[in-house]
Amino acid sequence: MSAHRVTVWETDAEIVVLFNDPNDPPGQRGGGFSVELRKSDLRVLRAHPNR
């Protein structure tokens, strides 16, 4: 994990985790990976490259 900048945020129903290159400026689009989890059971809803 040390090779990635990890950002986590949550909504009422989901937790979203973003993995980005630490050399990319914050807010830059693309170049990373996202995972969306259902908060109630932590089941993966979506996992995809960032755009």
N, C-alpha and C positions, 0 to 999 in steps of 0.2 A: 504494500500500500504506500510505501514511501515515495514511489514514482508517480503518484497521482495526487491532485488536489481533490478532496472529497467535500461535496456540499450536500447537506440534508435539509429538507423542509417537509412540513406536513400540512395536509388539509384536514377537513373533518373526517374523511374516509380513507385517505391514502398517505403513505410516506414515500417521498421521492428522493432517490440518491443519485447524484451526478458525480461521475469520475472524469476529471479533465487533466490534461498535461499541465504541470505546475508552471511551465514556461509560457503558457498562453495567458494573455491578459484576462482578468475577470470579465465575464459577460461576452467573451468571444464565442461565436457560434461555430459548431462543428468540432471535430477532433477529440471527442470524448464518448462516453457511454452513459446511458441512463437506465435506472431500474425503478419501476413503480410497484409498490407493495400495498396490498389491502391491509389497512390498519388492524382490523378485527382478528385476522389470523396470520398475517404476514405472508400470505400467498402472493407470488409474483404475478402481477397483472400484465405488465409490459416490460420488455428489456430490449433496448435498441441503441444504435449509434446516435449521438447528438447531431442535429442538423443546424 
